[in-house]
Amino acid sequence: MGLKLFNTMGRKKEEFKPVKAGFVGVYCCGPTVYWYQHIGNLRTYVFEDVLKRVLLLNGFKVKHVVNITDVGHLTSDADEGEDKLMKALKREGLPLTKESMVKLANMYFDEFKNDFVRLNILQPDVWCKATEHVPEMIELVKKIEKNGYTYKTGVGLIFDTAKFKDYAKMAMLKLEQLEEGARGKKDEERKSPSDFALWITNQPNHIMLWDSPWGKGFPGWHLECSAMSMKYLGEQFDIHCGGKEHIQVHHTNEIAQSEAATGKKPWVKYWLHAEWLVIPEGKMSKSKGSFTRVADLIEKGINPLAFRYFTFSAHYRMPLTFSWKAVEGANNAYKTLKNRIVMLKNENKSLDKKGKKRYYEEEFLKKINDDLNMPQAVALLNDMIKDSELGSKEKLELIEKFDKVFGLELLKEEEVDVPDEINKLVKQREDARKKKDFKLADKIRDEISSKGFVLEDTADGVRVKKK
């Protein structure tokens, strides 16, 4: 079965055909590094990681680019308010200097990369920082201006959306119903509420300013992604991803400015957007202070990979409700799954009635190639493990293949930090077993259990695990 993906541009599943045979360019909107990323943000990156893994399993070569916004993202997604990084400096009581801003951005970027490691998300081929690509942004704006899509206001250089006839296409906007101030503070100079800034010059006290043909200033947030994606993936590429919150403004503006600059359509062939991780109060949000970090999960004894497993309980285009009870349930389910796999390793039995291994391989590919249907893929994994017509050897081979997409480290042995006290008890139990004093051995096992550890007797010796 060929790969089908739901394209936000057109709102339908389409057979995936890359611009260049065998090669896929993927651009994912990265974070604005003014604070920690919450698990709602990270649900989107897990979905994008699954997409990349599925592309690789289908035999494509993938170039994966993720941007880092370290300047230009104002507190409004329009062109109004304070730069989020400058606001963060004030929040943390740091000096309002370029050095402090760079240090703060790098700190939160490092935290973000740590979350990638914790969630076993494959690193992109390119991390690109906005502050390191301003020359490319200026050159892109020059092209847009030359093609007649701009005008100037007190804010800076503005994109004239009325001149781009397909502006409303992806978001299905009704521009005639868009009121003044709908995307930020009302601007008397702006021709339309949908017009947006390419280059901002009305903040002379901003820490980061660059010389340009339009005056000293900094790039608009939307401009960054267009310039950086084109640098690394070309003027036309395959897939652009992000959260669904980007459809209405950010990604709509990206399309307009990119195609206005190059004259090439489509700029991007497939647009994929993830739904939100929600809490009873609504969307998980940093601005409202209602968010949970990966570090919070770890503090409560939740394996980050169990959270990854939890995200597979709903399709990426469906909302997923977060609660501690739900994620604790996923943590227990993940532990159970790993324990079943340990038991399979101990069996070492080969069996394949009715070509069941081939059947599961084909079914798995069907499910992941049907717009990344991870809930069905997980259900298939569990059915396969319980199938009596397959031996443990075949099951482990299938698990290894499936996990190239799941990314759950299903075959990896858990590293357990065993205290000296427990190791001494394990040795005492082994001595008792050698002396055939099984009553004492059982008593020691119970004592070990009361201290939060369990023992597994295997052909290779005893294994100590946390409960």
C-alpha positions, 0 to 999 in steps of 0.5 A: 500500500502506498503512503497516504497523508491528509493534506490540510491544503484541500482537507483530504487524504492524498497519495504521497508523491515527492517532488523528487523521486526517492527524496523527501524534504520536511520542514517543521516549525520549531519553538520560540525559545523563550521558555520551556516547551510543554507536553502539548507542544511535544505531542506535535513533535512526536507526530512529526517524528512518526511521520519521519520514521514512516517515510524512512520505513517506506524507503525514502531519503529524508532531509528534516529541518527544524527552525529555532525562533530566537528573535522576532516572535511578538506576543501577538502572532500578528505584528503587535506587542513585545518580543517574547524573548525580551519579555522573558529577560524581564521575567527572569530578571536578566539584563536587557542585552544581546548577550543575555538574550543569546544565553537565554535562547540557548538555555531553552534550546538545550532544554528542548533538545533534551526533551527530544532525547527523553522522548526518543525523537530523531534529531533533525538534519538541520537546526536553523536559528533565525538570528543566523539567517537574517541575510537570507530573510532580507534577500527574500523580502527584496524579491517580494518587494520587487514583485509588487506585494509590499507597502510601508507603514509606521510598523515597517514593510507590510505584505499586501494580501489583497495582491495574492489571490490565493491568500485565504485558500488553506485556512478557508478564511473569509477575508471580508468578515475579518474585522480591524484588530482581529489579528492584533492591535488596530492599525489605521495604516494597514490596508487590510486586517490580514496584511502582515509585517515582513520587516519591523522598524518601529521598535528602536529599543529592541536588543536585536536590530539589523540594517536593511533597505527598509531601515534598522529593524528585525524580521517578521516572525512569519518570514523566518520559516520561509527563508530558512526552509528555502535555504535548506530544502529549495524553493519547492519542497514536499512537507511542512508540519506544525500544530493546527494553531498555525493554519490561520495566520502563520502558515497562511502568511508563509505561503503568501510571501514564499509564492509571491517571492518565487512565483512558483506554486505550490511552494509546499505540496503537503501540509500536515497539522497536529491537533492539540493536547487538551486539558479540561480548561482547554488547550495546554498553554504557556501564556495561561500558565497551564502546562506540564513539562516532560520533567514534571512527568519524570518527577511523578515517576512517568517514563517519558516513553510512556507519554510517547506511547500515550500520544498513540492512543489518539490519531494525530488529527484528533484532540487528545485529553491529558490527565494524570490518571490517563498518563499513569494508565499509559505508564502501566500499560507501557511497563506491561508491554515491556514485561511481555517482551522480556518473557518473549526473549526468555522463550526462544521459540520459532513458529509461523503458522499460515504465514502470520509473520508476513500478514502482520508486516503487511497489516502494519504497513497498511495502518501506518501508511493510512495517514499514520494511524498509530492507534490501529498500529498499537492495537495490531502490535498487541494482537500480534504478541498474543497470537498463538500461531507465532513463535517468540522469535518471529514476534521479536523480529516483528517488534524490532521492525514495528519499533522503527516507527513506534520509537518506544525502545521496546527491545532495550533492556531497562537500566536499573540503579540497584542499591547495594542493600538489594544486591546483598539480598540478591546474593544471600538469596542465591546462596540460599537457593544453592543450599536448597533452602527455598523457604529462606530464598522466598523470604528474601525475595519477599523482603526485596519486593517490599523494598520496591524491586522484583526478581526474574529468574532467567537462563542467564541468571537473576534480573533485578527490576524496579516494580 
